[in-house]
Amino acid sequence: MVPKHSSPAAQPRRHVRSAARLEESLGFLIAEAERASKRVLFARIAEYGVRRGGWFVLRTLWEDEGITHRELAQRLGLMEASVLEMVRALEKDGLVTRVRDEEDRRKVRIHLTRQGRALEPTLMQVAQTVNERMVRDLSQAEAVLLKLLLKKVRDSLAEV
């Protein structure tokens, strides 16, 4: 069905300055907050030799080691080829190993090395420090509310 449009002359013109509109955009503010948090986090974890993509792979493996490339890609919302490159880089750095599944030889499972596991407490503390910095100007109630609201935003968009 084609929507009915009124003539251009009948439609009110909106005169809103771009800068004001952009600064008030929820999407823009969320994206800016994300960029700022990643910039700080990635700079700190780089001090320990971990690259951006490697951080997300390690986080996932610390929670559930031994998953396949496909499972990892699904959890991260990335293409399998991208995840494979990240895993190969982590393997080269001595943080993970890839082991063929005993029951299904087509699958390759990803495991942490001793070195990869040893990074967990340090890097999780780095992440905690960055998270604390993000909400340092908020009350505890505001920080809790922010998390709740961001989850609602995420869940609303997941329905689309």
Residue frames as qw, qx, qy, qz and C-alpha x, y, z in Angstrom:
[[0.000, 0.890, 0.456, 0.000, 0.00, 0.00, 0.00],
 [0.415, 0.377, -0.002, 0.828, 1.36, 3.40, -1.00],
 [0.214, -0.555, -0.490, 0.637, 1.12, 6.07, 1.71],
 [0.193, 0.861, 0.376, 0.282, -0.86, 9.17, 0.89],
 [0.469, -0.173, -0.105, 0.860, 1.25, 12.29, 0.88],
 [0.109, 0.902, 0.313, -0.276, 0.02, 15.80, 1.19],
 [0.536, 0.760, 0.010, 0.368, 1.43, 18.39, -1.12],
 [0.615, 0.054, -0.294, 0.730, 4.83, 19.84, -0.13],
 [0.054, -0.485, 0.021, -0.872, 3.21, 23.21, 0.48],
 [0.682, -0.546, -0.216, -0.435, 0.86, 21.68, 3.06],
 [0.846, -0.223, -0.353, 0.332, 3.68, 20.07, 5.05],
 [0.293, -0.950, 0.102, 0.029, 5.25, 22.20, 7.77],
 [0.626, 0.558, -0.397, 0.372, 8.95, 22.85, 7.34],
 [0.763, -0.602, -0.108, 0.211, 11.20, 22.01, 10.22],
 [0.334, 0.789, -0.306, 0.414, 14.03, 24.39, 10.91],
 [0.796, -0.592, 0.108, 0.069, 16.25, 22.59, 13.38],
 [0.134, 0.818, -0.558, -0.032, 19.96, 23.19, 13.52],
 [0.838, 0.214, -0.502, 0.010, 22.00, 20.06, 12.74],
 [0.270, 0.366, -0.693, 0.560, 24.35, 20.44, 15.71],
 [0.474, -0.216, 0.447, -0.727, 21.50, 20.68, 18.23],
 [0.892, 0.082, -0.138, -0.422, 19.69, 17.78, 16.61],
 [0.710, 0.312, -0.607, 0.171, 22.80, 15.59, 16.64],
 [0.071, 0.335, -0.680, 0.649, 23.67, 16.34, 20.27],
 [0.600, -0.103, 0.375, -0.699, 20.12, 15.39, 21.28],
 [0.781, 0.194, -0.485, -0.341, 20.09, 12.16, 19.26],
 [0.815, -0.417, 0.353, -0.191, 19.93, 9.11, 21.51],
 [0.946, 0.258, 0.056, 0.187, 21.73, 7.01, 18.90],
 [0.414, 0.735, -0.280, 0.458, 24.52, 9.55, 18.61],
 [0.380, -0.713, 0.419, -0.415, 24.95, 9.79, 22.40],
 [0.938, -0.200, 0.277, -0.066, 25.06, 6.01, 22.79],
 [0.837, 0.449, -0.043, 0.310, 27.58, 5.72, 19.94],
 [0.158, 0.797, -0.342, 0.472, 29.76, 8.48, 21.41],
 [0.634, -0.582, 0.409, -0.303, 29.69, 6.84, 24.85],
 [0.981, 0.049, 0.172, 0.074, 30.62, 3.51, 23.26],
 [0.642, 0.632, -0.178, 0.396, 33.53, 5.01, 21.32],
 [0.124, -0.783, 0.406, -0.454, 34.85, 6.76, 24.41],
 [0.799, -0.423, 0.374, -0.207, 34.61, 3.65, 26.60],
 [0.950, 0.235, 0.089, 0.184, 36.29, 1.46, 23.97],
 [0.408, 0.771, -0.281, 0.399, 39.06, 4.01, 23.43],
 [0.351, -0.700, 0.489, -0.385, 39.91, 3.98, 27.15],
 [0.908, -0.193, 0.345, -0.139, 39.50, 0.20, 27.58],
 [0.894, 0.404, 0.010, 0.193, 41.48, -0.78, 24.49],
 [0.238, 0.798, -0.403, 0.380, 44.34, 1.56, 25.37],
 [0.514, -0.590, 0.523, -0.337, 44.60, -0.06, 28.80],
 [0.937, -0.034, 0.341, -0.059, 44.38, -3.69, 27.65],
 [0.699, 0.667, -0.201, 0.165, 46.92, -3.02, 24.90],
 [0.145, -0.773, 0.558, -0.265, 49.46, -2.53, 27.69],
 [0.681, -0.263, 0.665, -0.154, 49.08, -6.29, 28.30],
 [0.078, -0.275, 0.823, 0.490, 49.49, -7.20, 24.64],
 [0.332, 0.439, 0.832, -0.075, 45.79, -7.84, 23.95],
 [0.005, -0.071, -0.435, -0.898, 44.24, -6.38, 20.83],
 [0.470, 0.005, 0.084, -0.878, 40.69, -5.07, 20.48],
 [0.780, 0.024, -0.421, -0.463, 39.06, -8.17, 18.98],
 [0.514, 0.127, -0.798, 0.288, 41.08, -10.42, 21.23],
 [0.189, -0.147, 0.538, -0.808, 39.49, -8.80, 24.28],
 [0.721, 0.011, 0.016, -0.692, 35.99, -9.93, 23.28],
 [0.779, 0.155, -0.599, -0.099, 37.20, -13.44, 22.43],
 [0.303, 0.182, -0.762, 0.543, 39.00, -13.76, 25.76],
 [0.408, -0.125, 0.364, -0.827, 35.98, -12.44, 27.69],
 [0.830, 0.047, -0.218, -0.512, 33.79, -15.05, 26.05],
 [0.725, 0.181, -0.654, 0.120, 36.26, -17.88, 26.66],
 [0.030, 0.258, -0.677, 0.689, 36.74, -16.92, 30.30],
 [0.619, -0.041, 0.292, -0.728, 33.02, -17.52, 30.70],
 [0.907, 0.181, 0.291, -0.243, 32.72, -20.61, 28.50],
 [0.071, -0.608, 0.722, 0.323, 35.95, -22.21, 27.35],
 [0.356, -0.040, 0.918, 0.167, 36.01, -24.89, 24.68],
 [0.566, 0.620, 0.366, -0.402, 33.36, -23.51, 22.36],
 [0.662, 0.299, 0.496, 0.476, 33.63, -23.75, 18.59],
 [0.195, -0.045, 0.243, 0.949, 34.45, -20.95, 16.15],
 [0.194, -0.475, -0.615, -0.599, 30.79, -20.89, 15.07],
 [0.456, -0.690, -0.541, 0.150, 29.51, -20.61, 18.66],
 [0.415, -0.411, -0.094, 0.806, 32.03, -17.86, 19.37],
 [0.078, 0.149, 0.414, 0.894, 31.01, -15.95, 16.24],
 [0.309, -0.612, -0.633, -0.360, 27.33, -16.22, 17.19],
 [0.485, -0.656, -0.421, 0.397, 27.95, -14.95, 20.71],
 [0.329, -0.383, 0.072, 0.860, 29.99, -12.02, 19.45],
 [0.437, 0.774, 0.335, -0.312, 27.61, -11.26, 16.59],
 [0.027, 0.710, -0.509, -0.485, 30.44, -11.47, 14.06],
 [0.816, 0.428, -0.311, -0.234, 31.22, -13.39, 10.88],
 [0.949, -0.247, 0.133, 0.140, 33.06, -16.67, 11.39],
 [0.717, 0.471, -0.057, 0.511, 35.92, -15.50, 9.16],
 [0.038, -0.807, 0.221, -0.546, 36.49, -12.44, 11.37],
 [0.754, -0.574, 0.240, -0.212, 36.47, -14.56, 14.52],
 [0.958, 0.092, 0.027, 0.271, 38.89, -17.03, 12.95],
 [0.458, 0.643, -0.193, 0.582, 41.39, -14.20, 12.33],
 [0.371, -0.747, 0.272, -0.479, 41.04, -13.02, 15.94],
 [0.927, -0.325, 0.177, -0.058, 41.55, -16.55, 17.24],
 [0.847, 0.339, -0.075, 0.403, 44.59, -17.06, 15.02],
 [0.155, 0.744, -0.273, 0.589, 46.12, -13.83, 16.37],
 [0.628, -0.618, 0.294, -0.371, 45.45, -14.95, 19.96],
 [0.990, -0.038, 0.072, 0.114, 46.94, -18.35, 19.15],
 [0.623, 0.562, -0.185, 0.512, 50.04, -16.68, 17.71],
 [0.123, -0.718, 0.329, -0.601, 50.30, -14.64, 20.93],
 [0.348, 0.109, -0.872, 0.326, 50.13, -17.84, 22.98],
 [0.355, -0.115, 0.410, -0.832, 46.77, -17.06, 24.60],
 [0.827, 0.130, 0.260, -0.481, 44.57, -19.75, 23.04],
 [0.166, -0.223, 0.907, 0.316, 44.85, -23.13, 21.35],
 [0.723, 0.200, -0.168, -0.640, 42.57, -24.74, 18.80],
 [0.271, -0.191, 0.940, -0.074, 41.78, -28.41, 19.30],
 [0.470, -0.024, -0.657, -0.588, 39.81, -30.68, 16.98],
 [0.706, -0.231, 0.281, -0.608, 36.68, -32.07, 18.65],
 [0.222, -0.242, 0.944, -0.014, 37.05, -35.77, 19.53],
 [0.497, 0.359, 0.745, -0.263, 33.42, -36.64, 18.69],
 [0.545, 0.781, 0.304, -0.020, 32.94, -34.47, 15.61],
 [0.656, -0.171, 0.254, 0.690, 36.24, -34.02, 13.77],
 [0.285, 0.672, 0.365, 0.578, 34.72, -31.20, 11.66],
 [0.300, -0.928, -0.133, -0.179, 34.55, -28.95, 14.73],
 [0.540, 0.272, -0.393, 0.693, 37.47, -27.09, 16.23],
 [0.491, -0.799, -0.345, 0.037, 37.19, -26.03, 19.86],
 [0.264, 0.699, -0.260, 0.612, 39.00, -23.03, 21.30],
 [0.742, -0.535, -0.329, 0.234, 40.75, -23.33, 24.65],
 [0.115, -0.953, 0.234, -0.155, 42.68, -20.88, 26.76],
 [0.682, 0.280, -0.519, 0.433, 46.34, -21.47, 27.43],
 [0.571, -0.483, -0.439, 0.498, 47.73, -21.02, 30.92],
 [0.260, -0.075, 0.028, 0.962, 48.86, -17.54, 29.84],
 [0.229, -0.390, -0.468, -0.759, 45.39, -16.69, 28.46],
 [0.574, -0.598, -0.558, -0.041, 43.71, -17.82, 31.67],
 [0.541, -0.326, -0.311, 0.710, 46.26, -15.92, 33.79],
 [0.105, 0.212, 0.157, 0.959, 45.28, -12.62, 32.13],
 [0.298, -0.617, -0.656, -0.318, 41.70, -12.87, 33.38],
 [0.416, -0.704, -0.430, 0.382, 42.03, -11.29, 36.84],
 [0.332, -0.321, 0.099, 0.881, 44.22, -8.46, 35.60],
 [0.010, -0.180, -0.518, -0.836, 42.17, -7.58, 32.53],
 [0.306, -0.651, -0.672, -0.176, 38.87, -7.93, 34.37],
 [0.380, -0.628, -0.297, 0.611, 40.20, -5.44, 36.92],
 [0.171, -0.107, 0.317, 0.927, 41.09, -3.10, 34.07],
 [0.171, -0.437, -0.671, -0.574, 37.54, -3.45, 32.71],
 [0.386, -0.682, -0.585, 0.210, 36.10, -2.85, 36.17],
 [0.323, -0.444, -0.072, 0.832, 38.16, 0.32, 36.52],
 [0.009, 0.098, 0.480, 0.872, 36.92, 1.58, 33.14],
 [0.292, -0.572, -0.712, -0.283, 33.32, 0.76, 34.10],
 [0.390, -0.645, -0.430, 0.497, 33.73, 2.67, 37.35],
 [0.219, -0.242, 0.159, 0.932, 35.14, 5.62, 35.46],
 [0.065, -0.364, -0.659, -0.655, 32.11, 5.60, 33.15],
 [0.406, -0.694, -0.538, -0.255, 29.71, 6.13, 36.05],
 [0.480, -0.118, -0.434, 0.754, 31.90, 8.13, 38.41],
 [0.090, -0.079, 0.064, -0.991, 29.70, 11.22, 38.07],
 [0.590, -0.327, -0.486, -0.556, 26.48, 9.25, 38.65],
 [0.548, -0.388, 0.524, -0.524, 24.89, 8.27, 41.92],
 [0.211, -0.100, 0.972, 0.006, 24.57, 4.55, 42.57],
 [0.497, 0.498, 0.605, -0.373, 20.84, 4.78, 41.80],
 [0.437, 0.740, -0.184, -0.477, 21.57, 6.59, 38.51],
 [0.053, 0.464, -0.849, -0.248, 24.12, 3.94, 37.51],
 [0.346, 0.162, 0.912, -0.149, 21.62, 1.15, 38.20],
 [0.488, 0.664, 0.345, -0.450, 18.92, 3.05, 36.28],
 [0.262, 0.683, -0.491, -0.474, 21.30, 3.63, 33.35],
 [0.099, -0.206, 0.961, 0.154, 21.99, -0.11, 33.05],
 [0.399, 0.404, 0.768, -0.296, 18.29, -0.90, 33.25],
 [0.430, 0.745, 0.090, -0.501, 17.43, 1.65, 30.58],
 [0.162, 0.579, -0.684, -0.414, 20.22, 0.55, 28.24],
 [0.232, 0.018, 0.972, 0.020, 19.03, -3.06, 28.54],
 [0.445, 0.593, 0.553, -0.380, 15.52, -1.93, 27.65],
 [0.334, 0.740, -0.282, -0.511, 16.82, -0.03, 24.62],
 [0.004, -0.372, 0.890, 0.263, 18.81, -3.08, 23.52],
 [0.318, 0.225, 0.910, -0.141, 15.84, -5.39, 24.00],
 [0.450, 0.678, 0.269, -0.515, 13.51, -3.04, 22.12],
 [0.315, 0.674, -0.494, -0.450, 15.87, -3.06, 19.15],
 [0.203, -0.201, 0.954, 0.093, 16.28, -6.84, 19.30],
 [0.511, 0.436, 0.666, -0.325, 12.60, -7.13, 18.38],
 [0.409, 0.710, -0.159, -0.551, 13.14, -5.34, 15.05]]
